[in-house]
Amino acid sequence: MERLEAARTIDTSGSFCPVPIIETAKAAKELEDSQVLLVIATDPGISSDMPVWCKGTGHELLGTERDGRTWRCWVRIRKPGPERS
């Protein structure tokens, strides 16, 4: 996967469901539309939880990459606006 420039990175390593998604939601609120958030996690559930969360919230999952016991998920933040209604 092409390396994306993230506006913010959060590291949830050592945390288990639902903490990585809760932390992702908090960080997403602080970012602007179209910015990229990188989420680092060691919980294997992130590989199935993140796509579901993105679908439910309207954010765009750009990719998930596994490196040993670590997962990296890139999420493009999508904020509602007149052009996205």
mmCIF file as gemmi writes it, N, C-alpha and C atoms, coordinates in Angstrom:
data_model
loop_
_atom_site.group_PDB
_atom_site.id
_atom_site.type_symbol
_atom_site.label_atom_id
_atom_site.label_alt_id
_atom_site.label_comp_id
_atom_site.label_asym_id
_atom_site.label_entity_id
_atom_site.label_seq_id
_atom_site.pdbx_PDB_ins_code
_atom_site.Cartn_x
_atom_site.Cartn_y
_atom_site.Cartn_z
_atom_site.occupancy
_atom_site.B_iso_or_equiv
_atom_site.pdbx_formal_charge
_atom_site.auth_seq_id
_atom_site.auth_asym_id
_atom_site.pdbx_PDB_model_num
ATOM 1 N N . MET Axp A 1 ? 0.836 -1.186 0 1 0 ? 1 A 1
ATOM 2 C CA . MET Axp A 1 ? 0 0 0 1 0 ? 1 A 1
ATOM 3 C C . MET Axp A 1 ? 0.877 1.244 0 1 0 ? 1 A 1
ATOM 4 N N . GLU Axp A 2 ? 0.462 2.237 -0.752 1 0 ? 2 A 1
ATOM 5 C CA . GLU Axp A 2 ? 1.174 3.514 -0.802 1 0 ? 2 A 1
ATOM 6 C C . GLU Axp A 2 ? 1.094 4.191 0.562 1 0 ? 2 A 1
ATOM 7 N N . ARG Axp A 3 ? 2.205 4.725 1.012 1 0 ? 3 A 1
ATOM 8 C CA . ARG Axp A 3 ? 2.22 5.419 2.304 1 0 ? 3 A 1
ATOM 9 C C . ARG Axp A 3 ? 1.51 6.761 2.159 1 0 ? 3 A 1
ATOM 10 N N . LEU Axp A 4 ? 0.551 6.993 3.017 1 0 ? 4 A 1
ATOM 11 C CA . LEU Axp A 4 ? -0.201 8.233 3.006 1 0 ? 4 A 1
ATOM 12 C C . LEU Axp A 4 ? 0.291 9.148 4.108 1 0 ? 4 A 1
ATOM 13 N N . GLU Axp A 5 ? 0.26 10.426 3.857 1 0 ? 5 A 1
ATOM 14 C CA . GLU Axp A 5 ? 0.618 11.414 4.87 1 0 ? 5 A 1
ATOM 15 C C . GLU Axp A 5 ? -0.586 11.601 5.792 1 0 ? 5 A 1
ATOM 16 N N . ALA Axp A 6 ? -0.408 11.263 7.042 1 0 ? 6 A 1
ATOM 17 C CA . ALA Axp A 6 ? -1.502 11.376 8.007 1 0 ? 6 A 1
ATOM 18 C C . ALA Axp A 6 ? -1.441 12.728 8.707 1 0 ? 6 A 1
ATOM 19 N N . ALA Axp A 7 ? -2.592 13.362 8.857 1 0 ? 7 A 1
ATOM 20 C CA . ALA Axp A 7 ? -2.68 14.614 9.608 1 0 ? 7 A 1
ATOM 21 C C . ALA Axp A 7 ? -2.503 14.337 11.104 1 0 ? 7 A 1
ATOM 22 N N . ARG Axp A 8 ? -2.899 13.143 11.509 1 0 ? 8 A 1
ATOM 23 C CA . ARG Axp A 8 ? -2.772 12.747 12.911 1 0 ? 8 A 1
ATOM 24 C C . ARG Axp A 8 ? -2.596 11.24 12.995 1 0 ? 8 A 1
ATOM 25 N N . THR Axp A 9 ? -1.829 10.803 13.972 1 0 ? 9 A 1
ATOM 26 C CA . THR Axp A 9 ? -1.628 9.382 14.241 1 0 ? 9 A 1
ATOM 27 C C . THR Axp A 9 ? -2.013 9.114 15.686 1 0 ? 9 A 1
ATOM 28 N N . ILE Axp A 10 ? -2.789 8.049 15.881 1 0 ? 10 A 1
ATOM 29 C CA . ILE Axp A 10 ? -3.069 7.608 17.247 1 0 ? 10 A 1
ATOM 30 C C . ILE Axp A 10 ? -2.571 6.176 17.384 1 0 ? 10 A 1
ATOM 31 N N . ASP Axp A 11 ? -2.004 5.889 18.535 1 0 ? 11 A 1
ATOM 32 C CA . ASP Axp A 11 ? -1.469 4.557 18.8 1 0 ? 11 A 1
ATOM 33 C C . ASP Axp A 11 ? -2.285 3.931 19.927 1 0 ? 11 A 1
ATOM 34 N N . THR Axp A 12 ? -3.072 2.936 19.574 1 0 ? 12 A 1
ATOM 35 C CA . THR Axp A 12 ? -3.916 2.257 20.561 1 0 ? 12 A 1
ATOM 36 C C . THR Axp A 12 ? -3.331 0.907 20.959 1 0 ? 12 A 1
ATOM 37 N N . SER Axp A 13 ? -2.064 0.703 20.684 1 0 ? 13 A 1
ATOM 38 C CA . SER Axp A 13 ? -1.401 -0.564 21 1 0 ? 13 A 1
ATOM 39 C C . SER Axp A 13 ? -1.622 -0.941 22.459 1 0 ? 13 A 1
ATOM 40 N N . GLY Axp A 14 ? -1.926 -2.218 22.674 1 0 ? 14 A 1
ATOM 41 C CA . GLY Axp A 14 ? -2.155 -2.718 24.021 1 0 ? 14 A 1
ATOM 42 C C . GLY Axp A 14 ? -3.608 -2.623 24.467 1 0 ? 14 A 1
ATOM 43 N N . SER Axp A 15 ? -4.426 -1.913 23.693 1 0 ? 15 A 1
ATOM 44 C CA . SER Axp A 15 ? -5.847 -1.779 24.018 1 0 ? 15 A 1
ATOM 45 C C . SER Axp A 15 ? -6.659 -2.762 23.191 1 0 ? 15 A 1
ATOM 46 N N . PHE Axp A 16 ? -7.775 -3.191 23.753 1 0 ? 16 A 1
ATOM 47 C CA . PHE Axp A 16 ? -8.656 -4.124 23.057 1 0 ? 16 A 1
ATOM 48 C C . PHE Axp A 16 ? -10.024 -3.496 22.869 1 0 ? 16 A 1
ATOM 49 N N . CYS Axp A 17 ? -10.8 -4.106 21.99 1 0 ? 17 A 1
ATOM 50 C CA . CYS Axp A 17 ? -12.138 -3.655 21.651 1 0 ? 17 A 1
ATOM 51 C C . CYS Axp A 17 ? -12.921 -3.344 22.918 1 0 ? 17 A 1
ATOM 52 N N . PRO Axp A 18 ? -13.559 -2.21 22.963 1 0 ? 18 A 1
ATOM 53 C CA . PRO Axp A 18 ? -13.829 -1.229 21.916 1 0 ? 18 A 1
ATOM 54 C C . PRO Axp A 18 ? -12.902 -0.02 21.918 1 0 ? 18 A 1
ATOM 55 N N . VAL Axp A 19 ? -11.842 -0.039 22.739 1 0 ? 19 A 1
ATOM 56 C CA . VAL Axp A 19 ? -10.995 1.146 22.912 1 0 ? 19 A 1
ATOM 57 C C . VAL Axp A 19 ? -10.426 1.692 21.592 1 0 ? 19 A 1
ATOM 58 N N . PRO Axp A 20 ? -9.86 0.874 20.692 1 0 ? 20 A 1
ATOM 59 C CA . PRO Axp A 20 ? -9.324 1.458 19.457 1 0 ? 20 A 1
ATOM 60 C C . PRO Axp A 20 ? -10.366 2.238 18.646 1 0 ? 20 A 1
ATOM 61 N N . ILE Axp A 21 ? -11.583 1.748 18.595 1 0 ? 21 A 1
ATOM 62 C CA . ILE Axp A 21 ? -12.63 2.449 17.849 1 0 ? 21 A 1
ATOM 63 C C . ILE Axp A 21 ? -13.078 3.702 18.6 1 0 ? 21 A 1
ATOM 64 N N . ILE Axp A 22 ? -13.158 3.641 19.903 1 0 ? 22 A 1
ATOM 65 C CA . ILE Axp A 22 ? -13.521 4.825 20.692 1 0 ? 22 A 1
ATOM 66 C C . ILE Axp A 22 ? -12.481 5.925 20.489 1 0 ? 22 A 1
ATOM 67 N N . GLU Axp A 23 ? -11.212 5.561 20.541 1 0 ? 23 A 1
ATOM 68 C CA . GLU Axp A 23 ? -10.136 6.539 20.336 1 0 ? 23 A 1
ATOM 69 C C . GLU Axp A 23 ? -10.146 7.081 18.903 1 0 ? 23 A 1
ATOM 70 N N . THR Axp A 24 ? -10.482 6.23 17.95 1 0 ? 24 A 1
ATOM 71 C CA . THR Axp A 24 ? -10.59 6.663 16.559 1 0 ? 24 A 1
ATOM 72 C C . THR Axp A 24 ? -11.704 7.694 16.419 1 0 ? 24 A 1
ATOM 73 N N . ALA Axp A 25 ? -12.842 7.429 17.029 1 0 ? 25 A 1
ATOM 74 C CA . ALA Axp A 25 ? -13.976 8.362 16.96 1 0 ? 25 A 1
ATOM 75 C C . ALA Axp A 25 ? -13.626 9.711 17.578 1 0 ? 25 A 1
ATOM 76 N N . LYS Axp A 26 ? -12.935 9.698 18.707 1 0 ? 26 A 1
ATOM 77 C CA . LYS Axp A 26 ? -12.52 10.948 19.349 1 0 ? 26 A 1
ATOM 78 C C . LYS Axp A 26 ? -11.589 11.743 18.435 1 0 ? 26 A 1
ATOM 79 N N . ALA Axp A 27 ? -10.618 11.066 17.857 1 0 ? 27 A 1
ATOM 80 C CA . ALA Axp A 27 ? -9.653 11.741 16.978 1 0 ? 27 A 1
ATOM 81 C C . ALA Axp A 27 ? -10.332 12.274 15.722 1 0 ? 27 A 1
ATOM 82 N N . ALA Axp A 28 ? -11.285 11.527 15.188 1 0 ? 28 A 1
ATOM 83 C CA . ALA Axp A 28 ? -11.984 11.948 13.971 1 0 ? 28 A 1
ATOM 84 C C . ALA Axp A 28 ? -12.721 13.264 14.186 1 0 ? 28 A 1
ATOM 85 N N . LYS Axp A 29 ? -13.266 13.462 15.379 1 0 ? 29 A 1
ATOM 86 C CA . LYS Axp A 29 ? -13.992 14.701 15.683 1 0 ? 29 A 1
ATOM 87 C C . LYS Axp A 29 ? -13.074 15.916 15.662 1 0 ? 29 A 1
ATOM 88 N N . GLU Axp A 30 ? -11.784 15.697 15.922 1 0 ? 30 A 1
ATOM 89 C CA . GLU Axp A 30 ? -10.829 16.799 15.992 1 0 ? 30 A 1
ATOM 90 C C . GLU Axp A 30 ? -10.206 17.142 14.639 1 0 ? 30 A 1
ATOM 91 N N . LEU Axp A 31 ? -10.454 16.315 13.639 1 0 ? 31 A 1
ATOM 92 C CA . LEU Axp A 31 ? -9.862 16.548 12.327 1 0 ? 31 A 1
ATOM 93 C C . LEU Axp A 31 ? -10.857 17.208 11.383 1 0 ? 31 A 1
ATOM 94 N N . GLU Axp A 32 ? -10.33 17.78 10.325 1 0 ? 32 A 1
ATOM 95 C CA . GLU Axp A 32 ? -11.147 18.444 9.309 1 0 ? 32 A 1
ATOM 96 C C . GLU Axp A 32 ? -11.498 17.449 8.21 1 0 ? 32 A 1
ATOM 97 N N . ASP Axp A 33 ? -12.504 17.82 7.429 1 0 ? 33 A 1
ATOM 98 C CA . ASP Axp A 33 ? -12.916 16.996 6.294 1 0 ? 33 A 1
ATOM 99 C C . ASP Axp A 33 ? -11.726 16.735 5.369 1 0 ? 33 A 1
ATOM 100 N N . SER Axp A 34 ? -11.6 15.522 4.922 1 0 ? 34 A 1
ATOM 101 C CA . SER Axp A 34 ? -10.577 15.047 3.98 1 0 ? 34 A 1
ATOM 102 C C . SER Axp A 34 ? -9.203 14.797 4.592 1 0 ? 34 A 1
ATOM 103 N N . GLN Axp A 35 ? -9.02 15.114 5.865 1 0 ? 35 A 1
ATOM 104 C CA . GLN Axp A 35 ? -7.74 14.798 6.487 1 0 ? 35 A 1
ATOM 105 C C . GLN Axp A 35 ? -7.658 13.295 6.73 1 0 ? 35 A 1
ATOM 106 N N . VAL Axp A 36 ? -6.427 12.797 6.819 1 0 ? 36 A 1
ATOM 107 C CA . VAL Axp A 36 ? -6.205 11.362 7.003 1 0 ? 36 A 1
ATOM 108 C C . VAL Axp A 36 ? -5.749 11.096 8.431 1 0 ? 36 A 1
ATOM 109 N N . LEU Axp A 37 ? -6.367 10.096 9.033 1 0 ? 37 A 1
ATOM 110 C CA . LEU Axp A 37 ? -6.026 9.64 10.375 1 0 ? 37 A 1
ATOM 111 C C . LEU Axp A 37 ? -5.383 8.266 10.254 1 0 ? 37 A 1
ATOM 112 N N . LEU Axp A 38 ? -4.233 8.093 10.902 1 0 ? 38 A 1
ATOM 113 C CA . LEU Axp A 38 ? -3.579 6.786 10.958 1 0 ? 38 A 1
ATOM 114 C C . LEU Axp A 38 ? -3.811 6.212 12.344 1 0 ? 38 A 1
ATOM 115 N N . VAL Axp A 39 ? -4.383 5.02 12.385 1 0 ? 39 A 1
ATOM 116 C CA . VAL Axp A 39 ? -4.651 4.335 13.647 1 0 ? 39 A 1
ATOM 117 C C . VAL Axp A 39 ? -3.735 3.119 13.722 1 0 ? 39 A 1
ATOM 118 N N . ILE Axp A 40 ? -2.937 3.047 14.772 1 0 ? 40 A 1
ATOM 119 C CA . ILE Axp A 40 ? -2.049 1.912 15.009 1 0 ? 40 A 1
ATOM 120 C C . ILE Axp A 40 ? -2.667 1.085 16.121 1 0 ? 40 A 1
ATOM 121 N N . ALA Axp A 41 ? -2.763 -0.217 15.906 1 0 ? 41 A 1
ATOM 122 C CA . ALA Axp A 41 ? -3.409 -1.089 16.893 1 0 ? 41 A 1
ATOM 123 C C . ALA Axp A 41 ? -2.727 -2.448 16.937 1 0 ? 41 A 1
ATOM 124 N N . THR Axp A 42 ? -2.832 -3.089 18.088 1 0 ? 42 A 1
ATOM 125 C CA . THR Axp A 42 ? -2.355 -4.462 18.223 1 0 ? 42 A 1
ATOM 126 C C . THR Axp A 42 ? -3.513 -5.434 18.417 1 0 ? 42 A 1
ATOM 127 N N . ASP Axp A 43 ? -4.722 -4.908 18.532 1 0 ? 43 A 1
ATOM 128 C CA . ASP Axp A 43 ? -5.915 -5.74 18.663 1 0 ? 43 A 1
ATOM 129 C C . ASP Axp A 43 ? -6.281 -6.273 17.278 1 0 ? 43 A 1
ATOM 130 N N . PRO Axp A 44 ? -6.232 -7.587 17.06 1 0 ? 44 A 1
ATOM 131 C CA . PRO Axp A 44 ? -6.556 -8.13 15.743 1 0 ? 44 A 1
ATOM 132 C C . PRO Axp A 44 ? -7.968 -7.791 15.276 1 0 ? 44 A 1
ATOM 133 N N . GLY Axp A 45 ? -8.855 -7.485 16.215 1 0 ? 45 A 1
ATOM 134 C CA . GLY Axp A 45 ? -10.221 -7.139 15.864 1 0 ? 45 A 1
ATOM 135 C C . GLY Axp A 45 ? -10.336 -5.862 15.048 1 0 ? 45 A 1
ATOM 136 N N . ILE Axp A 46 ? -9.295 -5.047 15.062 1 0 ? 46 A 1
ATOM 137 C CA . ILE Axp A 46 ? -9.342 -3.789 14.321 1 0 ? 46 A 1
ATOM 138 C C . ILE Axp A 46 ? -9.547 -4.029 12.823 1 0 ? 46 A 1
ATOM 139 N N . SER Axp A 47 ? -9.063 -5.162 12.334 1 0 ? 47 A 1
ATOM 140 C CA . SER Axp A 47 ? -9.182 -5.449 10.896 1 0 ? 47 A 1
ATOM 141 C C . SER Axp A 47 ? -10.632 -5.647 10.467 1 0 ? 47 A 1
ATOM 142 N N . SER Axp A 48 ? -11.488 -6.062 11.381 1 0 ? 48 A 1
ATOM 143 C CA . SER Axp A 48 ? -12.912 -6.186 11.047 1 0 ? 48 A 1
ATOM 144 C C . SER Axp A 48 ? -13.73 -5.033 11.623 1 0 ? 48 A 1
ATOM 145 N N . ASP Axp A 49 ? -13.298 -4.476 12.75 1 0 ? 49 A 1
ATOM 146 C CA . ASP Axp A 49 ? -14.037 -3.383 13.373 1 0 ? 49 A 1
ATOM 147 C C . ASP Axp A 49 ? -13.949 -2.074 12.585 1 0 ? 49 A 1
ATOM 148 N N . MET Axp A 50 ? -12.762 -1.765 12.065 1 0 ? 50 A 1
ATOM 149 C CA . MET Axp A 50 ? -12.581 -0.479 11.388 1 0 ? 50 A 1
ATOM 150 C C . MET Axp A 50 ? -13.436 -0.347 10.123 1 0 ? 50 A 1
ATOM 151 N N . PRO Axp A 51 ? -13.514 -1.366 9.257 1 0 ? 51 A 1
ATOM 152 C CA . PRO Axp A 51 ? -14.395 -1.226 8.089 1 0 ? 51 A 1
ATOM 153 C C . PRO Axp A 51 ? -15.86 -1.004 8.478 1 0 ? 51 A 1
ATOM 154 N N . VAL Axp A 52 ? -16.321 -1.677 9.515 1 0 ? 52 A 1
ATOM 155 C CA . VAL Axp A 52 ? -17.708 -1.525 9.963 1 0 ? 52 A 1
ATOM 156 C C . VAL Axp A 52 ? -17.923 -0.12 10.513 1 0 ? 52 A 1
ATOM 157 N N . TRP Axp A 53 ? -16.983 0.37 11.316 1 0 ? 53 A 1
ATOM 158 C CA . TRP Axp A 53 ? -17.096 1.717 11.874 1 0 ? 53 A 1
ATOM 159 C C . TRP Axp A 53 ? -17.105 2.758 10.762 1 0 ? 53 A 1
ATOM 160 N N . CYS Axp A 54 ? -16.214 2.624 9.801 1 0 ? 54 A 1
ATOM 161 C CA . CYS Axp A 54 ? -16.158 3.584 8.694 1 0 ? 54 A 1
ATOM 162 C C . CYS Axp A 54 ? -17.469 3.582 7.902 1 0 ? 54 A 1
ATOM 163 N N . LYS Axp A 55 ? -17.979 2.42 7.616 1 0 ? 55 A 1
ATOM 164 C CA . LYS Axp A 55 ? -19.242 2.335 6.873 1 0 ? 55 A 1
ATOM 165 C C . LYS Axp A 55 ? -20.376 3 7.65 1 0 ? 55 A 1
ATOM 166 N N . GLY Axp A 56 ? -20.409 2.787 8.936 1 0 ? 56 A 1
ATOM 167 C CA . GLY Axp A 56 ? -21.476 3.337 9.765 1 0 ? 56 A 1
ATOM 168 C C . GLY Axp A 56 ? -21.381 4.836 9.994 1 0 ? 56 A 1
ATOM 169 N N . THR Axp A 57 ? -20.169 5.386 9.892 1 0 ? 57 A 1
ATOM 170 C CA . THR Axp A 57 ? -19.969 6.807 10.177 1 0 ? 57 A 1
ATOM 171 C C . THR Axp A 57 ? -19.763 7.651 8.923 1 0 ? 57 A 1
ATOM 172 N N . GLY Axp A 58 ? -19.553 7.003 7.788 1 0 ? 58 A 1
ATOM 173 C CA . GLY Axp A 58 ? -19.355 7.749 6.549 1 0 ? 58 A 1
ATOM 174 C C . GLY Axp A 58 ? -17.908 8.12 6.265 1 0 ? 58 A 1
ATOM 175 N N . HIS Axp A 59 ? -17 7.696 7.139 1 0 ? 59 A 1
ATOM 176 C CA . HIS Axp A 59 ? -15.583 7.94 6.878 1 0 ? 59 A 1
ATOM 177 C C . HIS Axp A 59 ? -15.094 6.896 5.871 1 0 ? 59 A 1
ATOM 178 N N . GLU Axp A 60 ? -13.962 7.182 5.244 1 0 ? 60 A 1
ATOM 179 C CA . GLU Axp A 60 ? -13.454 6.316 4.176 1 0 ? 60 A 1
ATOM 180 C C . GLU Axp A 60 ? -12.221 5.553 4.647 1 0 ? 60 A 1
ATOM 181 N N . LEU Axp A 61 ? -12.305 4.234 4.666 1 0 ? 61 A 1
ATOM 182 C CA . LEU Axp A 61 ? -11.15 3.408 5.005 1 0 ? 61 A 1
ATOM 183 C C . LEU Axp A 61 ? -10.273 3.316 3.768 1 0 ? 61 A 1
ATOM 184 N N . LEU Axp A 62 ? -9.094 3.895 3.841 1 0 ? 62 A 1
ATOM 185 C CA . LEU Axp A 62 ? -8.182 3.911 2.7 1 0 ? 62 A 1
ATOM 186 C C . LEU Axp A 62 ? -7.348 2.649 2.608 1 0 ? 62 A 1
ATOM 187 N N . GLY Axp A 63 ? -7.178 1.983 3.737 1 0 ? 63 A 1
ATOM 188 C CA . GLY Axp A 63 ? -6.416 0.746 3.721 1 0 ? 63 A 1
ATOM 189 C C . GLY Axp A 63 ? -6.028 0.298 5.111 1 0 ? 63 A 1
ATOM 190 N N . THR Axp A 64 ? -5.767 -0.989 5.214 1 0 ? 64 A 1
ATOM 191 C CA . THR Axp A 64 ? -5.291 -1.591 6.454 1 0 ? 64 A 1
ATOM 192 C C . THR Axp A 64 ? -4.075 -2.425 6.112 1 0 ? 64 A 1
ATOM 193 N N . GLU Axp A 65 ? -3.045 -2.29 6.925 1 0 ? 65 A 1
ATOM 194 C CA . GLU Axp A 65 ? -1.799 -2.999 6.682 1 0 ? 65 A 1
ATOM 195 C C . GLU Axp A 65 ? -1.381 -3.694 7.973 1 0 ? 65 A 1
ATOM 196 N N . ARG Axp A 66 ? -0.955 -4.928 7.849 1 0 ? 66 A 1
ATOM 197 C CA . ARG Axp A 66 ? -0.484 -5.673 9.017 1 0 ? 66 A 1
ATOM 198 C C . ARG Axp A 66 ? 1.021 -5.853 8.922 1 0 ? 66 A 1
ATOM 199 N N . ASP Axp A 67 ? 1.694 -5.61 10.044 1 0 ? 67 A 1
ATOM 200 C CA . ASP Axp A 67 ? 3.132 -5.814 10.142 1 0 ? 67 A 1
ATOM 201 C C . ASP Axp A 67 ? 3.373 -6.571 11.445 1 0 ? 67 A 1
ATOM 202 N N . GLY Axp A 68 ? 3.468 -7.897 11.343 1 0 ? 68 A 1
ATOM 203 C CA . GLY Axp A 68 ? 3.614 -8.719 12.549 1 0 ? 68 A 1
ATOM 204 C C . GLY Axp A 68 ? 2.355 -8.647 13.384 1 0 ? 68 A 1
ATOM 205 N N . ARG Axp A 69 ? 2.489 -8.153 14.61 1 0 ? 69 A 1
ATOM 206 C CA . ARG Axp A 69 ? 1.335 -8.062 15.521 1 0 ? 69 A 1
ATOM 207 C C . ARG Axp A 69 ? 0.712 -6.67 15.53 1 0 ? 69 A 1
ATOM 208 N N . THR Axp A 70 ? 1.136 -5.824 14.605 1 0 ? 70 A 1
ATOM 209 C CA . THR Axp A 70 ? 0.639 -4.45 14.557 1 0 ? 70 A 1
ATOM 210 C C . THR Axp A 70 ? -0.155 -4.215 13.28 1 0 ? 70 A 1
ATOM 211 N N . TRP Axp A 71 ? -1.286 -3.537 13.428 1 0 ? 71 A 1
ATOM 212 C CA . TRP Axp A 71 ? -2.114 -3.139 12.288 1 0 ? 71 A 1
ATOM 213 C C . TRP Axp A 71 ? -2.061 -1.629 12.179 1 0 ? 71 A 1
ATOM 214 N N . ARG Axp A 72 ? -2.078 -1.149 10.942 1 0 ? 72 A 1
ATOM 215 C CA . ARG Axp A 72 ? -2.168 0.281 10.664 1 0 ? 72 A 1
ATOM 216 C C . ARG Axp A 72 ? -3.372 0.489 9.755 1 0 ? 72 A 1
ATOM 217 N N . CYS Axp A 73 ? -4.258 1.365 10.157 1 0 ? 73 A 1
ATOM 218 C CA . CYS Axp A 73 ? -5.444 1.68 9.365 1 0 ? 73 A 1
ATOM 219 C C . CYS Axp A 73 ? -5.419 3.161 9.011 1 0 ? 73 A 1
ATOM 220 N N . TRP Axp A 74 ? -5.58 3.45 7.73 1 0 ? 74 A 1
ATOM 221 C CA . TRP Axp A 74 ? -5.653 4.829 7.263 1 0 ? 74 A 1
ATOM 222 C C . TRP Axp A 74 ? -7.11 5.155 6.971 1 0 ? 74 A 1
ATOM 223 N N . VAL Axp A 75 ? -7.586 6.23 7.578 1 0 ? 75 A 1
ATOM 224 C CA . VAL Axp A 75 ? -8.991 6.623 7.446 1 0 ? 75 A 1
ATOM 225 C C . VAL Axp A 75 ? -9.054 8.072 6.964 1 0 ? 75 A 1
ATOM 226 N N . ARG Axp A 76 ? -9.781 8.305 5.858 1 0 ? 76 A 1
ATOM 227 C CA . ARG Axp A 76 ? -10.025 9.679 5.405 1 0 ? 76 A 1
ATOM 228 C C . ARG Axp A 76 ? -11.3 10.154 6.1 1 0 ? 76 A 1
ATOM 229 N N . ILE Axp A 77 ? -11.158 11.251 6.814 1 0 ? 77 A 1
ATOM 230 C CA . ILE Axp A 77 ? -12.272 11.797 7.573 1 0 ? 77 A 1
ATOM 231 C C . ILE Axp A 77 ? -13.242 12.483 6.615 1 0 ? 77 A 1
ATOM 232 N N . ARG Axp A 78 ? -14.51 12.167 6.784 1 0 ? 78 A 1
ATOM 233 C CA . ARG Axp A 78 ? -15.572 12.771 5.974 1 0 ? 78 A 1
ATOM 234 C C . ARG Axp A 78 ? -16.563 13.437 6.917 1 0 ? 78 A 1
ATOM 235 N N . LYS Axp A 79 ? -16.648 14.754 6.807 1 0 ? 79 A 1
ATOM 236 C CA . LYS Axp A 79 ? -17.587 15.522 7.629 1 0 ? 79 A 1
ATOM 237 C C . LYS Axp A 79 ? -18.792 15.881 6.769 1 0 ? 79 A 1
ATOM 238 N N . PRO Axp A 80 ? -19.987 15.833 7.344 1 0 ? 80 A 1
ATOM 239 C CA . PRO Axp A 80 ? -21.168 16.219 6.578 1 0 ? 80 A 1
ATOM 240 C C . PRO Axp A 80 ? -21.105 17.7 6.243 1 0 ? 80 A 1
ATOM 241 N N . GLY Axp A 81 ? -21.547 18.007 5.061 1 0 ? 81 A 1
ATOM 242 C CA . GLY Axp A 81 ? -21.603 19.397 4.619 1 0 ? 81 A 1
ATOM 243 C C . GLY Axp A 81 ? -22.571 19.494 3.456 1 0 ? 81 A 1
ATOM 244 N N . PRO Axp A 82 ? -22.794 20.697 2.954 1 0 ? 82 A 1
ATOM 245 C CA . PRO Axp A 82 ? -23.755 20.871 1.862 1 0 ? 82 A 1
ATOM 246 C C . PRO Axp A 82 ? -23.46 19.984 0.648 1 0 ? 82 A 1
ATOM 247 N N . GLU Axp A 83 ? -22.165 19.812 0.341 1 0 ? 83 A 1
ATOM 248 C CA . GLU Axp A 83 ? -21.81 19.002 -0.817 1 0 ? 83 A 1
ATOM 249 C C . GLU Axp A 83 ? -21.882 17.508 -0.546 1 0 ? 83 A 1
ATOM 250 N N . ARG Axp A 84 ? -22.004 17.102 0.743 1 0 ? 84 A 1
ATOM 251 C CA . ARG Axp A 84 ? -22.04 15.686 1.098 1 0 ? 84 A 1
ATOM 252 C C . ARG Axp A 84 ? -23.392 15.249 1.63 1 0 ? 84 A 1
ATOM 253 N N . SER Axp A 85 ? -24.359 16.114 1.609 1 0 ? 85 A 1
ATOM 254 C CA . SER Axp A 85 ? -25.677 15.776 2.184 1 0 ? 85 A 1
ATOM 255 C C . SER Axp A 85 ? -26.374 14.71 1.398 1 0 ? 85 A 1
